[in-house]
Amino acid sequence: MAWKSLLTKNLQELRDFIFGSYKDLKKANPNFPILIREASGVEAKLIARYDLGVEKTVSIDGLPAADISKQLEALVTKA
């Protein structure tokens, strides 16, 4: 998990969500692509790409892990 050390300290909520949920997400959806990418100076966000080129973006900057999970669930149910 090389990305583990790349997450900046001000993204503790996102780190908590990833550590707490990533394994379960991949276990439940083994063929579903999940990309975690670190970049300094940008807001944290979830991006979902659906069929026919439809893309939805949700800001998760500063949200607690529980709210990040709710935002992800909302994106999945829109699919």
URSUL-V631417 format. One record per residue. N is the residue number from 1. RES is the residue in one letter. SS is DSSP state (hx for helix, st for strand, lp for the rest). PSI is psi in whole degrees, -180 to 180 (* if undefined). Layout:
BEGIN
N;RES;SS;PSI
N;RES;SS;PSI
END
This chain:
BEGIN
1;M;lp;73
2;A;hx;-30
3;W;hx;-18
4;K;hx;-45
5;S;hx;-13
6;L;lp;-23
7;L;lp;130
8;T;lp;157
9;K;hx;-24
10;N;hx;2
11;L;hx;40
12;Q;hx;-39
13;E;hx;-44
14;L;hx;-41
15;R;hx;-45
16;D;hx;-43
17;F;hx;-46
18;I;hx;-48
19;F;hx;-34
20;G;hx;-24
21;S;hx;-21
22;Y;hx;-47
23;K;hx;-43
24;D;hx;-40
25;L;hx;-45
26;K;hx;-34
27;K;hx;-41
28;A;hx;-26
29;N;lp;69
30;P;lp;-26
31;N;lp;3
32;F;lp;122
33;P;lp;128
34;I;lp;124
35;L;lp;126
36;I;lp;119
37;R;lp;131
38;E;lp;138
39;A;lp;129
40;S;lp;147
41;G;lp;13
42;V;lp;157
43;E;lp;147
44;A;lp;136
45;K;st;156
46;L;st;135
47;I;st;126
48;A;st;131
49;R;st;125
50;Y;lp;-180
51;D;hx;159
52;L;hx;26
53;G;hx;12
54;V;lp;133
55;E;st;134
56;K;st;138
57;T;st;136
58;V;st;128
59;S;st;133
60;I;lp;17
61;D;lp;118
62;G;lp;2
63;L;lp;145
64;P;lp;162
65;A;hx;-38
66;A;hx;-40
67;D;hx;-33
68;I;hx;-42
69;S;hx;-41
70;K;hx;-40
71;Q;hx;-42
72;L;hx;-43
73;E;hx;-40
74;A;hx;-40
75;L;hx;-38
76;V;hx;-39
77;T;hx;-19
78;K;lp;-16
79;A;lp;*
END
